[in-house]
Each structure stands twice: as C-alpha cells, then as structure tokens.
Amino acid sequence: MEIIQVVLQIILAITSLLLTLLILLHKGRGGGVSDMFGGGVTSSLGSSGVAERNLNRITVILGLIWIASIILLGLLTKFSAGI
C-alpha cells in the first residue's frame, strides 16, 4: 500500500507542476477584472490554432489525471487508517 501511495504522490507532484506550466502557456482571452472596467477588448473567443487546441487537450487530460490521483490518495488514506 505504501508503494502505491508514494507513486500517486509523485504523479500528483509532477502533474501539479505540469498543469501550472501549461496553464501559464495558454493565451489570455480576457474576461478578467480589468475587462469589467473597460481595460481590454477581446478579438477572438475560440481557439486560434492547432497548437492551442492541443494545449487545451493536454491540459484537460492532465487535469483529469490530477483529480484522479487526489481521489485515489484520499481513498487510500481513508482505508489504510481504518476509519
């Protein structure tokens, strides 16, 4: 059980770092606080290319892996403690 927990913690750490980097790579689309006060104009609402769509897909897949590893770690922790 401990080996599985260590592996899941490593997966969680790696996906956390990768998600942070991938989210920072996304192109800004507005809609933030500055747009509420007239600070920005958005020209396109959709993804603008193959690279952006692939970045979106990779981000979603990594997000799902991240969520799954958190849920599995929680379940392992709960059942190994005997609660």
PyMOL Python script that loads the backbone (N, CA, C, O; Angstrom):
from pymol import cmd

cmd.read_pdbstr("""\
ATOM      1  N   MET A   1       0.811  -1.193   0.000  1.00  0.00           N
ATOM      2  CA  MET A   1       0.000   0.000   0.000  1.00  0.00           C
ATOM      3  C   MET A   1       0.858   1.263   0.000  1.00  0.00           C
ATOM      4  O   MET A   1       0.517   2.255  -0.645  1.00  0.00           O
ATOM      5  N   GLU A   2       1.965   1.218   0.723  1.00  0.00           N
ATOM      6  CA  GLU A   2       2.805   2.411   0.813  1.00  0.00           C
ATOM      7  C   GLU A   2       3.454   2.735  -0.522  1.00  0.00           C
ATOM      8  O   GLU A   2       3.670   3.905  -0.839  1.00  0.00           O
ATOM      9  N   ILE A   3       3.767   1.714  -1.306  1.00  0.00           N
ATOM     10  CA  ILE A   3       4.379   1.950  -2.611  1.00  0.00           C
ATOM     11  C   ILE A   3       3.392   2.658  -3.528  1.00  0.00           C
ATOM     12  O   ILE A   3       3.768   3.561  -4.275  1.00  0.00           O
ATOM     13  N   ILE A   4       2.124   2.248  -3.469  1.00  0.00           N
ATOM     14  CA  ILE A   4       1.105   2.881  -4.295  1.00  0.00           C
ATOM     15  C   ILE A   4       0.925   4.339  -3.881  1.00  0.00           C
ATOM     16  O   ILE A   4       0.762   5.207  -4.738  1.00  0.00           O
ATOM     17  N   GLN A   5       0.952   4.616  -2.586  1.00  0.00           N
ATOM     18  CA  GLN A   5       0.824   5.991  -2.111  1.00  0.00           C
ATOM     19  C   GLN A   5       1.995   6.850  -2.582  1.00  0.00           C
ATOM     20  O   GLN A   5       1.797   7.996  -2.986  1.00  0.00           O
ATOM     21  N   VAL A   6       3.187   6.320  -2.536  1.00  0.00           N
ATOM     22  CA  VAL A   6       4.362   7.073  -2.980  1.00  0.00           C
ATOM     23  C   VAL A   6       4.264   7.360  -4.479  1.00  0.00           C
ATOM     24  O   VAL A   6       4.549   8.471  -4.925  1.00  0.00           O
ATOM     25  N   VAL A   7       3.860   6.355  -5.248  1.00  0.00           N
ATOM     26  CA  VAL A   7       3.717   6.540  -6.699  1.00  0.00           C
ATOM     27  C   VAL A   7       2.657   7.595  -6.991  1.00  0.00           C
ATOM     28  O   VAL A   7       2.863   8.457  -7.846  1.00  0.00           O
ATOM     29  N   LEU A   8       1.516   7.539  -6.287  1.00  0.00           N
ATOM     30  CA  LEU A   8       0.467   8.532  -6.503  1.00  0.00           C
ATOM     31  C   LEU A   8       0.911   9.933  -6.087  1.00  0.00           C
ATOM     32  O   LEU A   8       0.536  10.916  -6.726  1.00  0.00           O
ATOM     33  N   GLN A   9       1.702  10.031  -5.031  1.00  0.00           N
ATOM     34  CA  GLN A   9       2.204  11.341  -4.618  1.00  0.00           C
ATOM     35  C   GLN A   9       3.170  11.911  -5.648  1.00  0.00           C
ATOM     36  O   GLN A   9       3.173  13.116  -5.901  1.00  0.00           O
ATOM     37  N   ILE A  10       3.989  11.050  -6.241  1.00  0.00           N
ATOM     38  CA  ILE A  10       4.905  11.506  -7.294  1.00  0.00           C
ATOM     39  C   ILE A  10       4.117  11.958  -8.513  1.00  0.00           C
ATOM     40  O   ILE A  10       4.421  12.994  -9.105  1.00  0.00           O
ATOM     41  N   ILE A  11       3.094  11.174  -8.893  1.00  0.00           N
ATOM     42  CA  ILE A  11       2.241  11.557 -10.029  1.00  0.00           C
ATOM     43  C   ILE A  11       1.555  12.878  -9.740  1.00  0.00           C
ATOM     44  O   ILE A  11       1.459  13.729 -10.625  1.00  0.00           O
ATOM     45  N   LEU A  12       1.073  13.066  -8.515  1.00  0.00           N
ATOM     46  CA  LEU A  12       0.416  14.308  -8.130  1.00  0.00           C
ATOM     47  C   LEU A  12       1.366  15.496  -8.226  1.00  0.00           C
ATOM     48  O   LEU A  12       0.980  16.559  -8.712  1.00  0.00           O
ATOM     49  N   ALA A  13       2.596  15.325  -7.770  1.00  0.00           N
ATOM     50  CA  ALA A  13       3.572  16.421  -7.825  1.00  0.00           C
ATOM     51  C   ALA A  13       3.925  16.773  -9.264  1.00  0.00           C
ATOM     52  O   ALA A  13       4.000  17.950  -9.617  1.00  0.00           O
ATOM     53  N   ILE A  14       4.140  15.759 -10.093  1.00  0.00           N
ATOM     54  CA  ILE A  14       4.507  16.020 -11.487  1.00  0.00           C
ATOM     55  C   ILE A  14       3.359  16.680 -12.243  1.00  0.00           C
ATOM     56  O   ILE A  14       3.566  17.643 -12.981  1.00  0.00           O
ATOM     57  N   THR A  15       2.136  16.152 -12.055  1.00  0.00           N
ATOM     58  CA  THR A  15       1.006  16.756 -12.757  1.00  0.00           C
ATOM     59  C   THR A  15       0.706  18.161 -12.251  1.00  0.00           C
ATOM     60  O   THR A  15       0.242  19.005 -13.018  1.00  0.00           O
ATOM     61  N   SER A  16       0.960  18.422 -10.985  1.00  0.00           N
ATOM     62  CA  SER A  16       0.756  19.777 -10.459  1.00  0.00           C
ATOM     63  C   SER A  16       1.698  20.768 -11.134  1.00  0.00           C
ATOM     64  O   SER A  16       1.280  21.851 -11.545  1.00  0.00           O
ATOM     65  N   LEU A  17       2.962  20.396 -11.247  1.00  0.00           N
ATOM     66  CA  LEU A  17       3.929  21.280 -11.910  1.00  0.00           C
ATOM     67  C   LEU A  17       3.596  21.466 -13.392  1.00  0.00           C
ATOM     68  O   LEU A  17       3.641  22.581 -13.912  1.00  0.00           O
ATOM     69  N   LEU A  18       3.260  20.362 -14.065  1.00  0.00           N
ATOM     70  CA  LEU A  18       2.932  20.457 -15.488  1.00  0.00           C
ATOM     71  C   LEU A  18       1.667  21.272 -15.731  1.00  0.00           C
ATOM     72  O   LEU A  18       1.598  22.038 -16.692  1.00  0.00           O
ATOM     73  N   LEU A  19       0.664  21.111 -14.867  1.00  0.00           N
ATOM     74  CA  LEU A  19      -0.555  21.903 -15.015  1.00  0.00           C
ATOM     75  C   LEU A  19      -0.273  23.385 -14.837  1.00  0.00           C
ATOM     76  O   LEU A  19      -0.812  24.217 -15.567  1.00  0.00           O
ATOM     77  N   THR A  20       0.562  23.711 -13.879  1.00  0.00           N
ATOM     78  CA  THR A  20       0.922  25.121 -13.672  1.00  0.00           C
ATOM     79  C   THR A  20       1.583  25.696 -14.912  1.00  0.00           C
ATOM     80  O   THR A  20       1.247  26.797 -15.347  1.00  0.00           O
ATOM     81  N   LEU A  21       2.520  24.955 -15.477  1.00  0.00           N
ATOM     82  CA  LEU A  21       3.207  25.425 -16.684  1.00  0.00           C
ATOM     83  C   LEU A  21       2.267  25.518 -17.877  1.00  0.00           C
ATOM     84  O   LEU A  21       2.312  26.496 -18.624  1.00  0.00           O
ATOM     85  N   LEU A  22       1.425  24.524 -18.064  1.00  0.00           N
ATOM     86  CA  LEU A  22       0.514  24.535 -19.208  1.00  0.00           C
ATOM     87  C   LEU A  22      -0.527  25.639 -19.100  1.00  0.00           C
ATOM     88  O   LEU A  22      -0.876  26.259 -20.105  1.00  0.00           O
ATOM     89  N   ILE A  23      -1.020  25.890 -17.908  1.00  0.00           N
ATOM     90  CA  ILE A  23      -1.997  26.966 -17.739  1.00  0.00           C
ATOM     91  C   ILE A  23      -1.351  28.317 -18.024  1.00  0.00           C
ATOM     92  O   ILE A  23      -1.988  29.202 -18.594  1.00  0.00           O
ATOM     93  N   LEU A  24      -0.097  28.479 -17.632  1.00  0.00           N
ATOM     94  CA  LEU A  24       0.593  29.734 -17.924  1.00  0.00           C
ATOM     95  C   LEU A  24       0.886  29.896 -19.415  1.00  0.00           C
ATOM     96  O   LEU A  24       1.040  31.022 -19.886  1.00  0.00           O
ATOM     97  N   LEU A  25       0.966  28.793 -20.168  1.00  0.00           N
ATOM     98  CA  LEU A  25       1.215  28.871 -21.602  1.00  0.00           C
ATOM     99  C   LEU A  25      -0.022  29.271 -22.398  1.00  0.00           C
ATOM    100  O   LEU A  25       0.102  29.704 -23.544  1.00  0.00           O
ATOM    101  N   HIS A  26      -1.204  29.136 -21.820  1.00  0.00           N
ATOM    102  CA  HIS A  26      -2.422  29.469 -22.547  1.00  0.00           C
ATOM    103  C   HIS A  26      -2.476  30.960 -22.881  1.00  0.00           C
ATOM    104  O   HIS A  26      -1.966  31.811 -22.151  1.00  0.00           O
ATOM    105  N   LYS A  27      -3.107  31.230 -23.996  1.00  0.00           N
ATOM    106  CA  LYS A  27      -3.259  32.611 -24.440  1.00  0.00           C
ATOM    107  C   LYS A  27      -4.381  33.266 -23.646  1.00  0.00           C
ATOM    108  O   LYS A  27      -5.431  32.661 -23.434  1.00  0.00           O
ATOM    109  N   GLY A  28      -4.161  34.495 -23.209  1.00  0.00           N
ATOM    110  CA  GLY A  28      -5.182  35.216 -22.471  1.00  0.00           C
ATOM    111  C   GLY A  28      -6.364  35.551 -23.355  1.00  0.00           C
ATOM    112  O   GLY A  28      -6.197  35.960 -24.504  1.00  0.00           O
ATOM    113  N   ARG A  29      -7.559  35.377 -22.815  1.00  0.00           N
ATOM    114  CA  ARG A  29      -8.763  35.648 -23.596  1.00  0.00           C
ATOM    115  C   ARG A  29      -9.605  36.742 -22.969  1.00  0.00           C
ATOM    116  O   ARG A  29     -10.741  36.948 -23.395  1.00  0.00           O
ATOM    117  N   GLY A  30      -9.107  37.433 -21.997  1.00  0.00           N
ATOM    118  CA  GLY A  30      -9.887  38.494 -21.369  1.00  0.00           C
ATOM    119  C   GLY A  30     -10.882  37.924 -20.374  1.00  0.00           C
ATOM    120  O   GLY A  30     -10.802  36.763 -19.973  1.00  0.00           O
ATOM    121  N   GLY A  31     -11.820  38.773 -19.990  1.00  0.00           N
ATOM    122  CA  GLY A  31     -12.830  38.346 -19.039  1.00  0.00           C
ATOM    123  C   GLY A  31     -12.399  38.505 -17.599  1.00  0.00           C
ATOM    124  O   GLY A  31     -13.105  38.068 -16.690  1.00  0.00           O
ATOM    125  N   GLY A  32     -11.257  39.120 -17.374  1.00  0.00           N
ATOM    126  CA  GLY A  32     -10.772  39.297 -16.015  1.00  0.00           C
ATOM    127  C   GLY A  32     -11.330  40.566 -15.387  1.00  0.00           C
ATOM    128  O   GLY A  32     -12.255  41.183 -15.915  1.00  0.00           O
ATOM    129  N   VAL A  33     -10.763  40.935 -14.272  1.00  0.00           N
ATOM    130  CA  VAL A  33     -11.220  42.117 -13.547  1.00  0.00           C
ATOM    131  C   VAL A  33     -10.999  43.383 -14.366  1.00  0.00           C
ATOM    132  O   VAL A  33     -11.813  44.306 -14.309  1.00  0.00           O
ATOM    133  N   SER A  34      -9.904  43.438 -15.129  1.00  0.00           N
ATOM    134  CA  SER A  34      -9.644  44.640 -15.921  1.00  0.00           C
ATOM    135  C   SER A  34     -10.680  44.826 -17.018  1.00  0.00           C
ATOM    136  O   SER A  34     -10.958  45.963 -17.401  1.00  0.00           O
ATOM    137  N   ASP A  35     -11.259  43.751 -17.535  1.00  0.00           N
ATOM    138  CA  ASP A  35     -12.287  43.864 -18.565  1.00  0.00           C
ATOM    139  C   ASP A  35     -13.597  44.411 -18.003  1.00  0.00           C
ATOM    140  O   ASP A  35     -14.383  45.005 -18.741  1.00  0.00           O
ATOM    141  N   MET A  36     -13.837  44.223 -16.734  1.00  0.00           N
ATOM    142  CA  MET A  36     -15.073  44.741 -16.145  1.00  0.00           C
ATOM    143  C   MET A  36     -15.070  46.262 -16.137  1.00  0.00           C
ATOM    144  O   MET A  36     -16.127  46.893 -16.174  1.00  0.00           O
ATOM    145  N   PHE A  37     -13.890  46.843 -16.090  1.00  0.00           N
ATOM    146  CA  PHE A  37     -13.788  48.300 -16.042  1.00  0.00           C
ATOM    147  C   PHE A  37     -13.338  48.884 -17.370  1.00  0.00           C
ATOM    148  O   PHE A  37     -12.876  50.025 -17.415  1.00  0.00           O
ATOM    149  N   GLY A  38     -13.462  48.131 -18.447  1.00  0.00           N
ATOM    150  CA  GLY A  38     -13.136  48.640 -19.772  1.00  0.00           C
ATOM    151  C   GLY A  38     -11.661  48.596 -20.104  1.00  0.00           C
ATOM    152  O   GLY A  38     -11.202  49.374 -20.939  1.00  0.00           O
ATOM    153  N   GLY A  39     -10.917  47.727 -19.490  1.00  0.00           N
ATOM    154  CA  GLY A  39      -9.485  47.691 -19.690  1.00  0.00           C
ATOM    155  C   GLY A  39      -9.011  46.852 -20.856  1.00  0.00           C
ATOM    156  O   GLY A  39      -7.829  46.900 -21.196  1.00  0.00           O
ATOM    157  N   GLY A  40      -9.882  46.089 -21.477  1.00  0.00           N
ATOM    158  CA  GLY A  40      -9.419  45.234 -22.552  1.00  0.00           C
ATOM    159  C   GLY A  40     -10.519  44.901 -23.536  1.00  0.00           C
ATOM    160  O   GLY A  40     -11.703  44.924 -23.198  1.00  0.00           O
ATOM    161  N   VAL A  41     -10.116  44.591 -24.760  1.00  0.00           N
ATOM    162  CA  VAL A  41     -11.058  44.223 -25.799  1.00  0.00           C
ATOM    163  C   VAL A  41     -10.629  42.857 -26.320  1.00  0.00           C
ATOM    164  O   VAL A  41      -9.464  42.663 -26.668  1.00  0.00           O
ATOM    165  N   THR A  42     -11.558  41.915 -26.377  1.00  0.00           N
ATOM    166  CA  THR A  42     -11.238  40.591 -26.890  1.00  0.00           C
ATOM    167  C   THR A  42     -11.602  40.524 -28.359  1.00  0.00           C
ATOM    168  O   THR A  42     -12.674  40.972 -28.764  1.00  0.00           O
ATOM    169  N   SER A  43     -10.700  39.961 -29.158  1.00  0.00           N
ATOM    170  CA  SER A  43     -10.942  39.897 -30.589  1.00  0.00           C
ATOM    171  C   SER A  43     -11.421  38.538 -31.046  1.00  0.00           C
ATOM    172  O   SER A  43     -12.194  38.448 -31.999  1.00  0.00           O
ATOM    173  N   SER A  44     -10.982  37.480 -30.391  1.00  0.00           N
ATOM    174  CA  SER A  44     -11.435  36.143 -30.776  1.00  0.00           C
ATOM    175  C   SER A  44     -11.754  35.353 -29.527  1.00  0.00           C
ATOM    176  O   SER A  44     -11.009  35.384 -28.548  1.00  0.00           O
ATOM    177  N   LEU A  45     -12.869  34.645 -29.569  1.00  0.00           N
ATOM    178  CA  LEU A  45     -13.285  33.880 -28.399  1.00  0.00           C
ATOM    179  C   LEU A  45     -12.882  32.412 -28.490  1.00  0.00           C
ATOM    180  O   LEU A  45     -12.777  31.754 -27.455  1.00  0.00           O
ATOM    181  N   GLY A  46     -12.655  31.880 -29.672  1.00  0.00           N
ATOM    182  CA  GLY A  46     -12.333  30.469 -29.839  1.00  0.00           C
ATOM    183  C   GLY A  46     -10.840  30.237 -29.883  1.00  0.00           C
ATOM    184  O   GLY A  46     -10.047  31.179 -29.886  1.00  0.00           O
ATOM    185  N   SER A  47     -10.468  28.967 -29.916  1.00  0.00           N
ATOM    186  CA  SER A  47      -9.057  28.611 -30.059  1.00  0.00           C
ATOM    187  C   SER A  47      -8.588  28.995 -31.447  1.00  0.00           C
ATOM    188  O   SER A  47      -9.328  28.864 -32.422  1.00  0.00           O
ATOM    189  N   SER A  48      -7.361  29.468 -31.532  1.00  0.00           N
ATOM    190  CA  SER A  48      -6.912  30.054 -32.791  1.00  0.00           C
ATOM    191  C   SER A  48      -5.988  29.157 -33.593  1.00  0.00           C
ATOM    192  O   SER A  48      -5.438  29.604 -34.599  1.00  0.00           O
ATOM    193  N   GLY A  49      -5.802  27.949 -33.202  1.00  0.00           N
ATOM    194  CA  GLY A  49      -4.918  27.108 -33.992  1.00  0.00           C
ATOM    195  C   GLY A  49      -4.785  25.720 -33.426  1.00  0.00           C
ATOM    196  O   GLY A  49      -5.322  25.387 -32.369  1.00  0.00           O
ATOM    197  N   VAL A  50      -4.043  24.918 -34.174  1.00  0.00           N
ATOM    198  CA  VAL A  50      -3.836  23.528 -33.787  1.00  0.00           C
ATOM    199  C   VAL A  50      -3.050  23.450 -32.484  1.00  0.00           C
ATOM    200  O   VAL A  50      -3.351  22.622 -31.625  1.00  0.00           O
ATOM    201  N   ALA A  51      -2.063  24.293 -32.338  1.00  0.00           N
ATOM    202  CA  ALA A  51      -1.251  24.265 -31.114  1.00  0.00           C
ATOM    203  C   ALA A  51      -2.091  24.598 -29.890  1.00  0.00           C
ATOM    204  O   ALA A  51      -1.936  23.975 -28.839  1.00  0.00           O
ATOM    205  N   GLU A  52      -2.977  25.572 -30.020  1.00  0.00           N
ATOM    206  CA  GLU A  52      -3.831  25.958 -28.891  1.00  0.00           C
ATOM    207  C   GLU A  52      -4.815  24.832 -28.542  1.00  0.00           C
ATOM    208  O   GLU A  52      -5.068  24.570 -27.366  1.00  0.00           O
ATOM    209  N   ARG A  53      -5.361  24.178 -29.553  1.00  0.00           N
ATOM    210  CA  ARG A  53      -6.283  23.066 -29.287  1.00  0.00           C
ATOM    211  C   ARG A  53      -5.559  21.897 -28.632  1.00  0.00           C
ATOM    212  O   ARG A  53      -6.084  21.274 -27.709  1.00  0.00           O
ATOM    213  N   ASN A  54      -4.351  21.598 -29.111  1.00  0.00           N
ATOM    214  CA  ASN A  54      -3.576  20.527 -28.493  1.00  0.00           C
ATOM    215  C   ASN A  54      -3.204  20.870 -27.060  1.00  0.00           C
ATOM    216  O   ASN A  54      -3.215  20.002 -26.187  1.00  0.00           O
ATOM    217  N   LEU A  55      -2.875  22.127 -26.817  1.00  0.00           N
ATOM    218  CA  LEU A  55      -2.560  22.575 -25.461  1.00  0.00           C
ATOM    219  C   LEU A  55      -3.781  22.424 -24.561  1.00  0.00           C
ATOM    220  O   LEU A  55      -3.659  22.028 -23.402  1.00  0.00           O
ATOM    221  N   ASN A  56      -4.954  22.741 -25.094  1.00  0.00           N
ATOM    222  CA  ASN A  56      -6.184  22.572 -24.326  1.00  0.00           C
ATOM    223  C   ASN A  56      -6.423  21.103 -23.998  1.00  0.00           C
ATOM    224  O   ASN A  56      -6.770  20.770 -22.865  1.00  0.00           O
ATOM    225  N   ARG A  57      -6.242  20.229 -24.974  1.00  0.00           N
ATOM    226  CA  ARG A  57      -6.461  18.795 -24.751  1.00  0.00           C
ATOM    227  C   ARG A  57      -5.498  18.232 -23.717  1.00  0.00           C
ATOM    228  O   ARG A  57      -5.897  17.479 -22.828  1.00  0.00           O
ATOM    229  N   ILE A  58      -4.233  18.600 -23.837  1.00  0.00           N
ATOM    230  CA  ILE A  58      -3.232  18.105 -22.885  1.00  0.00           C
ATOM    231  C   ILE A  58      -3.534  18.612 -21.481  1.00  0.00           C
ATOM    232  O   ILE A  58      -3.380  17.877 -20.505  1.00  0.00           O
ATOM    233  N   THR A  59      -3.965  19.866 -21.377  1.00  0.00           N
ATOM    234  CA  THR A  59      -4.294  20.441 -20.077  1.00  0.00           C
ATOM    235  C   THR A  59      -5.475  19.717 -19.445  1.00  0.00           C
ATOM    236  O   THR A  59      -5.459  19.434 -18.247  1.00  0.00           O
ATOM    237  N   VAL A  60      -6.496  19.415 -20.237  1.00  0.00           N
ATOM    238  CA  VAL A  60      -7.663  18.713 -19.708  1.00  0.00           C
ATOM    239  C   VAL A  60      -7.286  17.298 -19.261  1.00  0.00           C
ATOM    240  O   VAL A  60      -7.713  16.851 -18.197  1.00  0.00           O
ATOM    241  N   ILE A  61      -6.499  16.602 -20.059  1.00  0.00           N
ATOM    242  CA  ILE A  61      -6.086  15.244 -19.699  1.00  0.00           C
ATOM    243  C   ILE A  61      -5.255  15.253 -18.419  1.00  0.00           C
ATOM    244  O   ILE A  61      -5.461  14.422 -17.535  1.00  0.00           O
ATOM    245  N   LEU A  62      -4.319  16.192 -18.324  1.00  0.00           N
ATOM    246  CA  LEU A  62      -3.513  16.288 -17.097  1.00  0.00           C
ATOM    247  C   LEU A  62      -4.375  16.663 -15.896  1.00  0.00           C
ATOM    248  O   LEU A  62      -4.136  16.186 -14.786  1.00  0.00           O
ATOM    249  N   GLY A  63      -5.364  17.505 -16.111  1.00  0.00           N
ATOM    250  CA  GLY A  63      -6.281  17.857 -15.027  1.00  0.00           C
ATOM    251  C   GLY A  63      -7.062  16.659 -14.529  1.00  0.00           C
ATOM    252  O   GLY A  63      -7.262  16.502 -13.324  1.00  0.00           O
ATOM    253  N   LEU A  64      -7.507  15.806 -15.453  1.00  0.00           N
ATOM    254  CA  LEU A  64      -8.229  14.600 -15.056  1.00  0.00           C
ATOM    255  C   LEU A  64      -7.324  13.624 -14.297  1.00  0.00           C
ATOM    256  O   LEU A  64      -7.749  12.998 -13.326  1.00  0.00           O
ATOM    257  N   ILE A  65      -6.077  13.504 -14.748  1.00  0.00           N
ATOM    258  CA  ILE A  65      -5.114  12.651 -14.036  1.00  0.00           C
ATOM    259  C   ILE A  65      -4.852  13.208 -12.639  1.00  0.00           C
ATOM    260  O   ILE A  65      -4.749  12.450 -11.674  1.00  0.00           O
ATOM    261  N   TRP A  66      -4.744  14.527 -12.531  1.00  0.00           N
ATOM    262  CA  TRP A  66      -4.507  15.201 -11.253  1.00  0.00           C
ATOM    263  C   TRP A  66      -5.661  14.938 -10.286  1.00  0.00           C
ATOM    264  O   TRP A  66      -5.439  14.610  -9.121  1.00  0.00           O
ATOM    265  N   ILE A  67      -6.891  15.084 -10.775  1.00  0.00           N
ATOM    266  CA  ILE A  67      -8.071  14.855  -9.931  1.00  0.00           C
ATOM    267  C   ILE A  67      -8.151  13.384  -9.513  1.00  0.00           C
ATOM    268  O   ILE A  67      -8.444  13.081  -8.356  1.00  0.00           O
ATOM    269  N   ALA A  68      -7.890  12.472 -10.456  1.00  0.00           N
ATOM    270  CA  ALA A  68      -7.944  11.042 -10.145  1.00  0.00           C
ATOM    271  C   ALA A  68      -6.902  10.671  -9.093  1.00  0.00           C
ATOM    272  O   ALA A  68      -7.187   9.875  -8.198  1.00  0.00           O
ATOM    273  N   SER A  69      -5.706  11.233  -9.189  1.00  0.00           N
ATOM    274  CA  SER A  69      -4.672  10.903  -8.204  1.00  0.00           C
ATOM    275  C   SER A  69      -5.033  11.446  -6.821  1.00  0.00           C
ATOM    276  O   SER A  69      -4.727  10.811  -5.812  1.00  0.00           O
ATOM    277  N   ILE A  70      -5.678  12.607  -6.763  1.00  0.00           N
ATOM    278  CA  ILE A  70      -6.107  13.148  -5.468  1.00  0.00           C
ATOM    279  C   ILE A  70      -7.181  12.256  -4.855  1.00  0.00           C
ATOM    280  O   ILE A  70      -7.140  11.956  -3.662  1.00  0.00           O
ATOM    281  N   ILE A  71      -8.144  11.834  -5.675  1.00  0.00           N
ATOM    282  CA  ILE A  71      -9.214  10.968  -5.164  1.00  0.00           C
ATOM    283  C   ILE A  71      -8.649   9.634  -4.695  1.00  0.00           C
ATOM    284  O   ILE A  71      -9.013   9.146  -3.625  1.00  0.00           O
ATOM    285  N   LEU A  72      -7.762   9.041  -5.490  1.00  0.00           N
ATOM    286  CA  LEU A  72      -7.167   7.761  -5.096  1.00  0.00           C
ATOM    287  C   LEU A  72      -6.327   7.882  -3.829  1.00  0.00           C
ATOM    288  O   LEU A  72      -6.362   6.999  -2.972  1.00  0.00           O
ATOM    289  N   LEU A  73      -5.575   8.968  -3.710  1.00  0.00           N
ATOM    290  CA  LEU A  73      -4.795   9.176  -2.478  1.00  0.00           C
ATOM    291  C   LEU A  73      -5.708   9.325  -1.267  1.00  0.00           C
ATOM    292  O   LEU A  73      -5.420   8.796  -0.194  1.00  0.00           O
ATOM    293  N   GLY A  74      -6.799  10.041  -1.444  1.00  0.00           N
ATOM    294  CA  GLY A  74      -7.753  10.186  -0.342  1.00  0.00           C
ATOM    295  C   GLY A  74      -8.372   8.865   0.068  1.00  0.00           C
ATOM    296  O   GLY A  74      -8.510   8.575   1.257  1.00  0.00           O
ATOM    297  N   LEU A  75      -8.749   8.056  -0.932  1.00  0.00           N
ATOM    298  CA  LEU A  75      -9.330   6.748  -0.620  1.00  0.00           C
ATOM    299  C   LEU A  75      -8.321   5.829   0.052  1.00  0.00           C
ATOM    300  O   LEU A  75      -8.652   5.125   1.006  1.00  0.00           O
ATOM    301  N   LEU A  76      -7.080   5.836  -0.452  1.00  0.00           N
ATOM    302  CA  LEU A  76      -6.042   5.006   0.183  1.00  0.00           C
ATOM    303  C   LEU A  76      -5.782   5.438   1.617  1.00  0.00           C
ATOM    304  O   LEU A  76      -5.606   4.600   2.502  1.00  0.00           O
ATOM    305  N   THR A  77      -5.758   6.737   1.846  1.00  0.00           N
ATOM    306  CA  THR A  77      -5.516   7.249   3.190  1.00  0.00           C
ATOM    307  C   THR A  77      -6.660   6.863   4.122  1.00  0.00           C
ATOM    308  O   THR A  77      -6.438   6.474   5.269  1.00  0.00           O
ATOM    309  N   LYS A  78      -7.879   6.976   3.619  1.00  0.00           N
ATOM    310  CA  LYS A  78      -9.042   6.653   4.449  1.00  0.00           C
ATOM    311  C   LYS A  78      -9.073   5.172   4.811  1.00  0.00           C
ATOM    312  O   LYS A  78      -9.294   4.820   5.970  1.00  0.00           O
ATOM    313  N   PHE A  79      -8.856   4.317   3.841  1.00  0.00           N
ATOM    314  CA  PHE A  79      -8.977   2.889   4.103  1.00  0.00           C
ATOM    315  C   PHE A  79      -7.737   2.312   4.788  1.00  0.00           C
ATOM    316  O   PHE A  79      -7.844   1.286   5.460  1.00  0.00           O
ATOM    317  N   SER A  80      -6.575   2.931   4.644  1.00  0.00           N
ATOM    318  CA  SER A  80      -5.407   2.423   5.354  1.00  0.00           C
ATOM    319  C   SER A  80      -5.427   2.827   6.827  1.00  0.00           C
ATOM    320  O   SER A  80      -4.822   2.156   7.664  1.00  0.00           O
ATOM    321  N   ALA A  81      -6.118   3.916   7.145  1.00  0.00           N
ATOM    322  CA  ALA A  81      -6.220   4.347   8.538  1.00  0.00           C
ATOM    323  C   ALA A  81      -7.277   3.554   9.288  1.00  0.00           C
ATOM    324  O   ALA A  81      -7.290   3.554  10.519  1.00  0.00           O
ATOM    325  N   GLY A  82      -8.173   2.871   8.558  1.00  0.00           N
ATOM    326  CA  GLY A  82      -9.197   2.060   9.196  1.00  0.00           C
ATOM    327  C   GLY A  82     -10.394   2.842   9.675  1.00  0.00           C
ATOM    328  O   GLY A  82     -11.133   2.381  10.545  1.00  0.00           O
ATOM    329  N   ILE A  83     -10.596   4.028   9.115  1.00  0.00           N
ATOM    330  CA  ILE A  83     -11.734   4.866   9.537  1.00  0.00           C
ATOM    331  C   ILE A  83     -12.988   4.377   8.870  1.00  0.00           C
ATOM    332  O   ILE A  83     -14.062   4.940   9.085  1.00  0.00           O
TER     333      ILE A  83
END
""", "prot")
cmd.dss("prot")
cmd.show_as("cartoon", "prot")
cmd.util.cbc("prot")
cmd.orient("prot")
